[in-house]
Amino acid sequence: MTNTIPKVEITYPSSDGQPMAESTEHYQWIVTIEGGLETLFKDDNNVFVAGDLLWYPVEGRADIRRAPDVMIVFGRPKGARGSYIQHLEEGIAPQVVFEILSQGNRISEMARKFEFYQTYGVEEYYVYDHLANDLVGWIRNQDDQHLEPIADIQNWSSPRLGIRFEITDEILKIFQPDGTRFLTYLEQAEQAVAERIAKEQALDKIAKFTAKLREMGIDPEQIS
């Protein structure tokens, strides 16, 4: 008689119990980068963008995991996920990862993150220290499969994303390939209000012009 060992079902938690951000500014940077990338790839259903989502790179090892502040996966569809379980995603690892430094990030912790991303296939890794306004990045060397530092990141364009980084005296600016700058949530809201006001003003001008034509005995609908 053959004894069958029951298969143990592995649970991959969707939370590690850690806060998403340690401050409002830290959170705003995560949202700005994640939102900017969502906008950039909104029409490409085969690019998945996520913020603070647990990534499990090894099947059966729920203890091996990281939650990048922002990660981008080319070759996987958009959609809601409780976590990114790589063996259920055709084995595709996130190609680009962003981390935003905070006061709670220790050197040892950042070293562990770097080792994790290097080990599990990240092609581009960027770390922004918003407190010091300093950006550093690494790109994978295709020969020896190691992440190597980007020597000059000022005006650097990401090979995968096509976005460009510009470090000014006060802040990091990120630009889409068409030159459009990544906007904060507040800037997006202000832009939406400005666009709405401009549209309302344009419609009001059209309505007044139409009324004027009717006063003159002209049917606007008959004008071609």
PLY file of the C-alpha trace (Angstrom):
ply
format ascii 1.0
element vertex 224
property float x
property float y
property float z
element edge 223
property int vertex1
property int vertex2
end_header
0.00 0.00 0.00
1.41 3.35 -1.06
1.11 6.23 1.35
0.29 9.52 -0.35
1.70 12.58 1.31
-0.91 15.33 1.15
0.17 18.45 -0.68
0.51 21.41 1.63
-1.26 24.51 0.34
1.05 27.53 0.52
-0.49 30.82 1.61
0.97 34.02 0.19
-0.21 36.87 2.46
-1.22 40.13 0.82
0.16 42.19 3.71
3.40 42.17 5.67
2.00 44.33 8.45
4.24 47.24 7.54
2.89 50.73 6.75
2.92 51.81 3.11
4.68 55.08 3.94
6.22 56.80 6.95
5.17 60.35 6.12
2.83 62.28 3.87
5.70 63.33 1.61
6.97 59.76 1.37
3.46 58.64 0.38
3.06 61.47 -2.14
6.22 60.42 -3.95
5.03 56.82 -4.19
1.67 57.98 -5.57
3.30 60.44 -7.99
5.61 57.84 -9.53
3.04 55.05 -9.55
0.37 57.37 -10.97
2.71 58.78 -13.60
3.58 55.29 -14.81
-0.09 54.25 -14.80
-0.81 57.24 -17.02
2.14 56.50 -19.30
1.03 52.90 -19.90
-2.74 53.36 -19.60
-3.31 52.20 -23.18
-1.04 49.16 -22.93
-2.95 46.31 -21.31
0.20 44.24 -21.14
1.99 46.45 -18.60
1.20 46.01 -14.90
2.06 48.83 -12.48
1.69 48.55 -8.72
2.58 50.39 -5.55
3.49 48.67 -2.26
2.43 45.23 -3.52
4.09 42.14 -2.07
6.14 40.24 -4.65
6.80 36.53 -4.15
9.52 35.40 -6.58
9.91 31.76 -5.48
7.15 29.17 -5.65
6.45 27.59 -2.29
8.48 30.17 -0.35
6.10 32.66 1.21
8.96 33.87 3.40
10.86 35.23 0.40
9.13 38.48 -0.47
9.44 42.23 -0.89
6.95 45.05 -1.36
8.62 47.60 -3.66
7.27 51.13 -3.35
6.59 50.96 -7.09
7.13 48.11 -9.54
6.48 47.70 -13.25
6.00 44.40 -15.04
6.06 44.19 -18.83
4.27 41.16 -20.23
1.55 40.86 -17.59
-2.02 42.19 -17.85
-3.45 44.98 -15.78
-5.87 44.03 -13.03
-6.38 43.81 -9.28
-4.09 41.54 -7.28
-3.65 40.89 -3.59
0.03 40.21 -4.24
2.33 39.44 -7.16
3.00 35.69 -7.08
5.56 35.24 -9.79
4.99 31.57 -10.65
1.33 32.42 -11.32
2.42 35.28 -13.60
4.21 33.09 -16.19
7.37 33.44 -14.13
7.86 37.06 -15.18
9.70 39.20 -12.63
9.18 42.95 -12.32
11.66 44.61 -14.65
11.75 48.02 -12.95
11.52 48.89 -9.26
11.45 52.21 -7.38
12.09 52.75 -3.69
11.55 56.04 -1.86
13.88 56.49 1.10
12.43 57.48 4.44
13.88 58.19 7.85
13.17 54.60 8.87
15.24 53.06 6.05
18.50 51.78 7.50
21.59 51.01 5.43
21.28 47.30 6.29
17.67 47.24 5.08
18.52 48.98 1.80
21.38 46.51 1.30
18.96 43.60 1.72
16.57 45.17 -0.78
19.37 45.63 -3.29
20.46 41.99 -2.90
16.85 40.83 -3.33
16.29 42.82 -6.52
19.63 41.73 -7.93
18.97 38.08 -7.14
15.46 37.93 -8.56
15.92 39.61 -11.90
15.10 43.32 -11.66
16.58 45.09 -14.69
16.44 48.68 -13.41
16.40 49.80 -9.79
15.97 53.42 -8.68
16.15 54.87 -5.17
15.06 58.44 -4.45
15.89 60.17 -1.18
13.31 62.95 -1.08
14.78 64.39 2.11
18.20 64.95 0.51
16.83 65.28 -3.04
19.19 62.58 -4.26
18.51 59.91 -6.90
20.63 56.83 -7.52
20.02 53.98 -9.93
21.33 50.64 -11.12
20.92 48.78 -14.39
21.52 45.11 -15.03
24.66 44.17 -16.88
23.59 41.60 -19.46
27.00 39.90 -19.44
27.34 38.98 -15.77
23.72 39.56 -14.70
24.60 42.02 -11.94
23.06 45.40 -11.21
25.64 48.07 -11.89
25.39 51.71 -10.75
24.34 54.35 -13.26
27.33 56.69 -13.30
25.50 59.88 -14.33
21.79 59.82 -13.62
21.14 63.49 -14.41
18.93 63.49 -17.51
19.17 59.70 -17.60
16.47 58.00 -19.68
15.23 54.61 -18.55
15.76 52.02 -21.31
12.62 50.12 -20.29
10.29 52.98 -19.43
11.53 55.75 -21.71
11.12 58.28 -18.89
13.78 60.88 -18.12
15.04 62.04 -14.72
16.04 65.63 -13.99
17.32 66.64 -10.58
16.82 70.35 -9.92
18.02 72.29 -6.88
14.78 71.56 -5.06
13.14 68.45 -6.43
13.31 65.44 -8.73
11.41 65.87 -11.98
10.36 62.91 -14.10
9.32 63.32 -17.71
7.41 61.04 -20.04
8.91 60.42 -23.52
6.72 63.23 -24.93
8.13 65.70 -22.40
5.10 65.69 -20.11
6.13 65.88 -16.46
4.86 63.46 -13.84
2.41 65.43 -11.71
1.62 65.10 -8.03
-1.97 64.33 -7.04
-2.52 67.99 -6.15
-1.09 69.16 -9.47
-3.33 66.70 -11.32
-6.36 68.01 -9.43
-5.42 71.62 -10.21
-4.91 70.75 -13.88
-8.31 69.02 -14.02
-10.00 72.11 -12.53
-8.22 74.40 -15.00
-9.27 72.19 -17.93
-12.86 72.11 -16.69
-12.98 75.91 -16.36
-11.48 76.35 -19.84
-14.07 73.97 -21.29
-16.93 75.78 -19.54
-15.67 79.13 -20.80
-15.43 77.79 -24.35
-18.97 76.40 -24.20
-20.22 79.71 -22.82
-18.63 81.61 -25.73
-20.22 79.23 -28.22
-23.63 79.64 -26.56
-23.36 83.45 -26.66
-22.24 83.39 -30.31
-25.13 81.09 -31.22
-27.62 83.37 -29.46
-26.20 86.38 -31.31
-26.66 84.63 -34.66
-30.27 83.84 -33.85
-30.88 87.51 -32.95
-29.60 88.35 -36.43
-32.06 85.88 -37.95
-29.41 83.32 -38.78
-29.96 79.65 -37.96
-26.62 78.34 -36.64
-27.55 74.81 -37.63
-27.76 75.86 -41.27
-24.22 77.18 -41.31
-21.88 74.67 -42.89
0 1
1 2
2 3
3 4
4 5
5 6
6 7
7 8
8 9
9 10
10 11
11 12
12 13
13 14
14 15
15 16
16 17
17 18
18 19
19 20
20 21
21 22
22 23
23 24
24 25
25 26
26 27
27 28
28 29
29 30
30 31
31 32
32 33
33 34
34 35
35 36
36 37
37 38
38 39
39 40
40 41
41 42
42 43
43 44
44 45
45 46
46 47
47 48
48 49
49 50
50 51
51 52
52 53
53 54
54 55
55 56
56 57
57 58
58 59
59 60
60 61
61 62
62 63
63 64
64 65
65 66
66 67
67 68
68 69
69 70
70 71
71 72
72 73
73 74
74 75
75 76
76 77
77 78
78 79
79 80
80 81
81 82
82 83
83 84
84 85
85 86
86 87
87 88
88 89
89 90
90 91
91 92
92 93
93 94
94 95
95 96
96 97
97 98
98 99
99 100
100 101
101 102
102 103
103 104
104 105
105 106
106 107
107 108
108 109
109 110
110 111
111 112
112 113
113 114
114 115
115 116
116 117
117 118
118 119
119 120
120 121
121 122
122 123
123 124
124 125
125 126
126 127
127 128
128 129
129 130
130 131
131 132
132 133
133 134
134 135
135 136
136 137
137 138
138 139
139 140
140 141
141 142
142 143
143 144
144 145
145 146
146 147
147 148
148 149
149 150
150 151
151 152
152 153
153 154
154 155
155 156
156 157
157 158
158 159
159 160
160 161
161 162
162 163
163 164
164 165
165 166
166 167
167 168
168 169
169 170
170 171
171 172
172 173
173 174
174 175
175 176
176 177
177 178
178 179
179 180
180 181
181 182
182 183
183 184
184 185
185 186
186 187
187 188
188 189
189 190
190 191
191 192
192 193
193 194
194 195
195 196
196 197
197 198
198 199
199 200
200 201
201 202
202 203
203 204
204 205
205 206
206 207
207 208
208 209
209 210
210 211
211 212
212 213
213 214
214 215
215 216
216 217
217 218
218 219
219 220
220 221
221 222
222 223
